[in-house]
């Protein structure tokens, strides 16, 4: 059962970061574009701006950026600790 649990954890994280992160970014694009509204060719407003959707899109962009930055820092944590002595993840055990 240990192998099945390990495989399922790797598969879950792979789906979350491999397919889920671009999907969250795409949802952010949709929310941001719907939040800005659109104008007709003559300047009349076809759809009104929705500030809440725009802020939701920006929040999703920030979340994706945070995940990417955290992943890069996690991958380089040993080098950062060696060169600066700063442990960015003190709550997690070191190898």
N, C-alpha and C positions, 0 to 999 in steps of 0.2 A: 504494500500500500504506500510505502514511502516514495517509490518511483512515480506513482500516479499523482500524488500530492505535489511533488516537485515539478512534474511536467505541467500540471494544471496551473501552478503559480506562474511559471515562465510563460505559458500560453496567455494567461490573463494579462500580465504586464505587457507582453508583446502586442496584444490586441489593443490595450489601452493606449500605449504610447505609439504603436506603429500605425494603427488605423484610427484610433480615437482622437489623437491630437490634431491630425489634419481635419477630421470631422468637426472638432470644436472650433478650429480656425475658420472653416467654411461657414459654420453657424454664426460666427462673429461677423463675417463678411455680409451675410444675409441680413442680420440684425442691423448692422451699421448702415447698409444701403437702404433698408426700409425706414430707418430712423431719419435719414436726411430728407426724405420726400422727393418729389420730382416736379419739374415745371413743364408745361406744354410748350410747343414751338412758338406760340404767340406770347408767352410770358405768364399765362394764367396757371395757377396752381392746380395740378391734376390730383396729387395726393399731398396731404398736409404733413409736415414734419412731425415725427414722434420722438421726442427727446429721450424717453425711457428706453426705446429700442436702440437708439444711438449709444447711450451709456452702457447698455447691456453688451453691445458689440465691442466697445472699447474694453469693458471688463473681461470679455473672453480673449481679446488680444493680449491683455496684460497677463492673464492666466497662462496662456500658451508661452509667452516670453519668460515667465517665471519658471515654468517647468523646464524649458530648454536651458536656462541659466543654471538652475539647480542641478540638472543632469551633467552639464559641463564641469561645474565645481565638484560634483561627486566623483566624476571620473579622474579629475586631476587633484584630488584631495591629498594624496600621499606626497605629491610634488610640492603642493602649497605648504603642507606641514613641514616638509624637509627644508624648504627655502626660507620660510618666514616664521615658522614656529606657531602659526595660528591654525587652530583646529576649527574649521567652519561647521563641523557636525560633532560637537562634543558629547551629545546625547546618544550617539551611536558608537558601538564598539569598533576598535581598530583591528585590523588583521595582524 
